[in-house]
Amino acid sequence: MTKRPFRNRLNDLDPKRWLKFQKSWFVHNPPPRRKDVIRHPAKFPETLAQEFIEFFTKSGQVVLDPMAGTGSALVAALRCGRHSYGIELNPGYAEIARQVLEEERAAIARSNGSTAGVENLTAEVITGNAACIADLVRTHHIPPIDYVITSPPYWDMLRARGAETQKKRRQSPDLDVFYSDDPEDLGNITDYDEFIERLAAIYEAMRPFLKPRAYLTIIVKNVKKGGKIYPLAWDLARRLDQTYSLKDERIWCQSDIRLAPYGLGNAWVSNTFHHYCLQFRNDRVV
Ligand SMILES: C[S@@+](CC[C@H](N)C(=O)[O-])C[C@H]1O[C@@H](n2cnc3c(N)ncnc32)[C@H](O)[C@@H]1O
């Protein structure tokens, strides 16, 4: 009997690479950041975004990051031959993202010895509020979207007193501690329930612009504030399952962060070095 050929409707990976991605956790320690993007307080690594984009799309498809920061998802998309759009509220970060993308295009062309691979790829950064997605899609002619990969502000944690990662930033005038003071910035919402609702509303409003059965990956973390746990990843997963169907998470572990002695000798307080990469699919009939 002849073996049936492997038919792959989702991506361009061979079965071996497909299987490797299926593990529900992975360790990814971000490589050192470039000087120009270090101003931003919380970005995900381009290398991580690329693995997700290569799994959830085929070459030439369209990727969106509605909270694009300094453009990591778009850089990753460019590297693997996908079109991309990013929306970012802070004009300063949007501008950095545009510069980074221009340099990335030149670097890819140099290493390929030709601009042929990248000159026809869109990588557009839009300065705007993701809550106004319908207007932005219309005015910027964003085509139907095949995949969303994004990471929102982790509530208002950048404003929390004593946040270990923020200590160094507070002393350096070139590094931002918060994303912005804009009231539309989700990182400035102090009420947790309001934050979850406004964040979920943004993702829900994207639905008409996603292709049927498109996937979304949202990278988030559960957070601690004032000694209380706010299960942001779990609450968002449950809330968004009303609109998209929730698929399994992948847990991103970081193994290169120094441990802090929280609660030593007194109480259990974890050093939280993992993020949830939540997968949703646009296949729910609502
Ligand atoms: C966790 S960061 C994303 C970082 C990005 N993935 C990267 O690698 O650079 C969240 C971003 O959301 C942006 N943001 C917050 N509220 C927004 C809104 N209403 N519309 C668009 N962007 C927003 C912030 O300015 C910030 O850059």
The ligand as an ORCA input file, in Angstrom:
! r2SCAN-3c Opt
* xyz 0 1
  C       3.374     44.345     25.952
  S       3.544     45.700     24.877
  C       3.689     44.968     23.286
  C       5.102     44.802     22.886
  C       5.288     44.257     21.492
  N       4.767     42.906     21.352
  C       6.772     44.242     21.131
  O       7.350     43.161     21.074
  O       7.347     45.328     21.010
  C       1.931     46.395     24.798
  C       1.817     47.590     23.865
  O       0.423     47.971     23.760
  C       0.384     49.365     23.493
  N      -1.004     49.798     23.753
  C      -1.632     50.014     24.928
  N      -2.902     50.379     24.733
  C      -3.110     50.381     23.388
  C      -4.234     50.657     22.559
  N      -5.404     51.034     23.081
  N      -4.087     50.560     21.205
  C      -2.891     50.183     20.668
  N      -1.783     49.931     21.403
  C      -1.888     50.012     22.751
  C       1.468     49.923     24.421
  O       1.901     51.195     24.010
  C       2.550     48.849     24.306
  O       3.521     49.185     23.336
*
